[in-house]
């Protein structure tokens, strides 16, 4: 925890034999990363559906 706390809100790589074994990422940075990933996935879905046929619906039918 001391290493992570002293990283000043930056990611820290834990090494095993001089190779990254895992990364310790602050919760806020992880949440931001997940939000961006979700945005990318939603954009891809929107691009897939941009040429789909539209269906007119009356508000009364809902």
N, C-alpha and C positions, 0 to 999 in steps of 0.2 A: 504494500500500500504506500510506503514511503516513496518508492520510485514513481508510481502513478501520480501521487499527490505533488511531487516536485516537478512534474512535466509541464506545469503551467497550462493545463487544459489542452494539451497536444497528445496525439496518439504515441504509444510507447511499444516498441517491438521487443518481445522476449526472445532471446536467442538460445539455440541449442547447438553447440559445436559451430558457432559463428553463422548459423542459418536461422532465419526467422521461424519460430515455432508457433507463436501467436501474437496478436496485437491487442493491446489494452487501449480501448477507445473511450473517452469520456461519454457519459450518457447523453449529454446534449448534442455532441457531434454525431453519435449513432442515430439519434432521433432525426436529426437533420438529413443524414444520409438515407434513412428509410423513407422520409417524406419525398426526397428527390427521386428515389427509385420508384415510388408509387406514382409520382407525376409522369415519369418516363413511360411506365406501363399504361397509364390512362391515355397518354398521348398516342401511343401505338394502337390502342383499341379504337380511339376516335378516328385515326387515319384509316384503319381497316373499314370503318363504317361510314366514311364520308360520302361514298357513292351509292349507299343503299337507298332503296326507294322509300319515300316518305309516305306516311299514312296520316291522313287528316282525321282528327278526333274532336268531337264536340265536348266541351266541358260538362255538359249535361249527361253525356254517356259515361263519364267517369264516376 
